[in-house]
Amino acid sequence: MRKYNLLQTPEKLFRDTSLRSKNKAQNKLQALKFGQEYFDGTREQGYGGYYYDGRWVSVAKRLIERYNLSAKSNFLDVGCAKGFLMHDLASICPGIAVRGIDVSSYAKAKAWGEMGSYIDLGSCVSLPYPDNYFDASVAINSIHNVSEDECVEALRELTRVTKNKMNIFVQVDAFSNRSELQLFEEWVLTAQTYKKPADWIKLFKKADYQGDYFWTILGFNIEML
């Protein structure tokens, strides 16, 4: 396993948790439907508008370099949402076969750049693809939305469907201390499994995961205190 910052995000992200302090239970119920409210509703219920802005272009370029992808490659995005990464990867690397899977029929219907036809509806714990089919696979901030045991199954499924077991990237929610945990729980809407980095490493090893990984950790913004 290798720690790798595919998204080139800061070690800690800052969020104003006061945005979600009201009606938290109701907001979570709406978010867990992974429908319009989650993707294109208010920030209290999810993304606050999940729009294409070109930020995935640089991620796609790093994927190509990291995993030696080409026009002959097959690529899988688990938890692909509206297919932004799939679209940019296909645009930068013409001929590559992209595939995505997501639980959201809304995201598939609203997929960017006709990516909807390449998105399957399903769960990360049971991928409907043959063994050793993809040249690279990613699960970015998605598998933590299932239980701990299901996270293990999801990692095993990613490993099963990917040829080179090191050509996989996952990013998951984590925290380093009690203050970060409290902050995260004030903000989170959909994640079921979140751990300290060392505990995620143990879970990765339990699943015999060999790919790349990185964390999403929330931190305190001094300007907000």
Protein Blocks (a to p, Z undefined) as FASTA:
>chain_A
ZZddfkopafbdcddfklmmgoklmmmmmmmnopmklmmmcfklmnopaadehlmmmmmm
mmmmmnopafkbccddehklnommmmmmmmmmghiacddddfblklmmmpghhllmmpcc
ddfklccbdehkbfbdcdehklmmpcfklmmmmmmmmmmmpmblmlcccdddddfbfklm
mmmmmmpmkbmbdcdfklmmmmmmmnopabdcddddddddfklZZ
